[in-house]
Amino acid sequence: MSDLSRVKALLFDVFGSVVDWRGSLIRDLTDYGRKIGVAADWALLVDEWRANYQPSMEQVRAGKRPWTKLDDLHRETLDMLIARLKIEGLDEAARRHVNLGWHRLDPWPDAVAGLTRLKRKYVIGTLSNGNLGLLAAMAKRAGLPWDVILSAELVRAYKPQPQSYLGAAELLSMAPDEVMLCAAHNGDLAAARKCGLRTAFWPRPTEYGPRQTPRDLAADSDWDVVAADMVDLAARLGC
Amino acid sequence: MSDLSRVKALLFDVFGSVVDWRGSLIRDLTDYGRKIGVAADWALLVDEWRANYQPSMEQVRAGKRPWTKLDDLHRETLDMLIARLKIEGLDEAARRHVNLGWHRLDPWPDAVAGLTRLKRKYVIGTLSNGNLGLLAAMAKRAGLPWDVILSAELVRAYKPQPQSYLGAAELLSMAPDEVMLCAAHNGDLAAARKCGLRTAFWPRPTEYGPRQTPRDLAADSDWDVVAADMVDLAARLGC
């Protein structure tokens, strides 16, 4: 393990790394569909929704549209998919509720325990493409004990754009190497490392369910810390 | 008390309202001066430092200089005052330490207890002219249990500029009347109310020590809640 004595803040990727977006949304929407009497292949909706995540942000990154919050990108994709998958019976209030499913994601079983330990020694925060309101609502419901909620929204640059990482360090008044990005995604870590941040990885092998590809099943570089999960991350950082 | 059923988030002014900047800094700097053998009228330094708070932000508000973090405004004022008050023996490291005194402020005795109760029912956060790094460091040290740390820095508009209040609500994805500004300063509340936020007041009659003027000793308008302190605020909001 590298010398990490300068690290003061741990910033976490959230979707997939800290919370199980796929399992949570499928459970949540299946229950909701039953309650309001709407039949749909909710797992397919969720998978297609997430499949459009990067393309929707890419429009913003490429400057083809002005800054747009993730909640709004999610809503546009949802409306498009409801039409394409021919899901009937979702009025405006129902669509709004479904879209806020991204605020109701459950943490992976080790997440709260790991964060609680890490918080004793480090400033812990988010660094997510989720908008601040989404992340705050999620944290409140899930009991994620963040010291600070940082979002791509605050610097108007979606990860993996360099300004998302550099702007987060700047908001904390810290040098890049005083901040460690913690994520289950090698690509996120590679972009953070290029900006001078420290890096920690653990795998989430069931993040994508049956669609999981070999991607991100293991560390593909010599990240500063490679852990089994977030509790193990705490142990490896001496918390 | 008005109908406050729409309120979801309580955003707190920090300096003076939640933490005792004057008492904390005088204690901290007196101890530090003794430790490093530097003699000064620390109470005078602190009072003059704060007296330059509004004028220094006014340069930014008026567009006479680009956005500047409060930590940096504080440092400029400190250097000016060290020269004017002829304080000898503070090298660069000592000046940096003194300037970070604003990160080491102690809460008023009722603050943590009040926030802990309010947090059960509301999203609680800061809305301060302090920069995010300052507020995060202060919260960590003082045990202030914020759900979210919002700062004028995030919208680059110092209070009482309207965008500071409106931008905070927008970051939370809330309407202005879903947010209540909570402060011991009537002027801050008046500006927030003009933007449509709800308002709560309690007095901090010793904030300025012997320099306290009649200002802010009591509510000077019909704020939505007027409390004795932050524990009383929790009681009045049913927490």
Contacts between the chains, C-beta under 8 A, distances in Angstrom:
chain1	res1	chain2	res2	distance
A	69	B	173	7.4
A	71	B	173	6.4
A	123	B	136	6.0
A	123	B	137	7.9
A	123	B	140	6.0
A	125	B	136	7.9
A	131	B	171	7.9
A	131	B	173	6.7
A	132	B	148	7.1
A	132	B	171	4.7
A	132	B	172	6.8
A	132	B	173	7.8
A	133	B	171	6.7
A	133	B	172	4.9
A	133	B	173	3.1
A	133	B	174	7.1
A	134	B	173	7.4
A	136	B	123	6.0
A	136	B	125	7.9
A	136	B	147	6.0
A	136	B	148	4.8
A	136	B	172	6.5
A	137	B	123	7.9
A	139	B	147	6.7
A	140	B	123	6.0
A	140	B	147	5.9
A	147	B	136	6.0
A	147	B	139	6.7
A	147	B	140	6.0
A	147	B	149	7.9
A	148	B	132	7.1
A	148	B	136	4.8
A	148	B	149	5.2
A	149	B	147	7.9
A	149	B	148	5.2
A	149	B	149	7.3
A	153	B	171	7.1
A	154	B	154	5.6
A	154	B	171	7.8
A	171	B	131	7.9
A	171	B	132	4.7
A	171	B	133	6.7
A	171	B	153	7.1
A	171	B	154	7.8
A	172	B	132	6.8
A	172	B	133	4.9
A	172	B	136	6.5
A	173	B	69	7.4
A	173	B	71	6.4
A	173	B	131	6.7
A	173	B	132	7.8
A	173	B	133	3.1
A	173	B	134	7.4
A	174	B	133	7.1
